[in-house]
């Protein structure tokens, strides 16, 4: 027997299907990014400055004073992920928050 919550979530996902945060293509409910966009996302390799978030060779910390203590940047600020992040930040696309927060925690 199907629980009410399961039934409600299935109906909701039928009416409002999950979409890729980068290209808005319809995807399965357990992912945030389609396979095509996942290939194009540029990830940081771990060698970034924890103050400014840039690669160590492009570090700008000596020129600026920051009001925070640490940056967590799992992605390079370029390409489709930059567009998705700006949509999240400036166009109130709050459904992207879970994707970005989970990747920050994993990083």
C-alpha positions in Angstrom: 0.0 0.0 0.0 1.4 3.4 -1.0 1.6 6.0 1.7 0.0 9.4 1.2 3.3 11.2 1.1 4.6 8.9 -1.6 1.5 9.4 -3.7 1.6 13.1 -3.2 5.3 13.4 -4.2 4.6 11.3 -7.4 1.7 13.5 -8.4 3.8 16.6 -7.7 6.7 15.3 -9.7 4.3 14.6 -12.6 2.9 18.1 -12.5 6.2 19.8 -11.8 9.0 17.6 -13.1 12.6 18.1 -12.0 14.7 20.1 -14.4 18.4 20.4 -14.8 19.6 23.6 -13.1 21.9 24.4 -16.0 19.8 23.8 -19.2 16.2 23.2 -17.8 16.0 19.8 -19.5 13.6 17.4 -17.6 15.6 14.9 -15.5 14.9 12.2 -12.9 13.9 13.3 -9.4 17.1 12.2 -7.7 19.5 14.4 -9.7 20.0 18.1 -10.2 22.1 18.2 -13.4 21.6 16.3 -16.7 24.4 14.1 -18.0 25.4 16.5 -20.7 25.8 19.4 -18.3 27.6 17.3 -15.7 30.4 16.7 -18.2 30.8 20.4 -18.8 31.0 21.5 -15.1 34.5 22.5 -14.2 35.5 21.5 -10.7 38.3 22.9 -8.6 41.1 20.5 -8.1 41.6 21.3 -4.4 44.5 23.8 -4.9 42.6 27.0 -4.3 43.2 29.8 -1.9 40.8 29.5 1.1 40.5 33.2 1.4 39.7 34.4 -2.1 38.5 31.1 -3.8 40.8 31.4 -6.8 43.6 29.0 -7.9 46.8 29.7 -6.0 48.6 31.1 -9.0 45.8 33.7 -9.5 45.4 34.5 -5.7 44.3 38.1 -5.0 44.6 38.1 -1.2 47.5 40.4 -1.1 45.5 43.1 -2.8 42.2 42.9 -0.9 40.9 42.6 2.7 38.1 40.1 3.1 35.4 40.1 5.8 35.1 36.4 6.0 37.4 33.6 7.1 37.2 30.9 4.5 35.8 30.2 1.0 34.5 26.8 0.0 34.4 26.6 -3.8 33.8 23.2 -5.3 33.4 24.6 -8.8 35.4 27.0 -11.0 33.4 30.2 -11.6 33.1 29.6 -15.3 30.8 28.2 -17.9 27.4 26.7 -17.2 27.8 26.4 -13.5 28.5 30.2 -13.3 25.2 30.8 -15.1 23.4 28.4 -12.8 24.9 30.0 -9.7 23.9 33.5 -10.9 20.4 32.3 -11.6 20.3 31.0 -8.0 21.7 34.1 -6.5 20.0 36.9 -8.5 16.9 35.3 -10.1 15.6 33.6 -6.9 15.9 30.1 -8.2 16.0 28.5 -4.7 15.6 24.9 -6.0 19.4 25.1 -6.9 20.3 25.6 -3.2 20.3 21.9 -2.4 22.7 21.2 -5.3 25.2 23.9 -4.3 25.0 23.1 -0.6 25.5 19.4 -1.0 28.6 20.0 -3.3 30.0 22.4 -0.8 29.7 19.9 2.0 31.3 17.1 -0.1 34.1 19.5 -1.1 
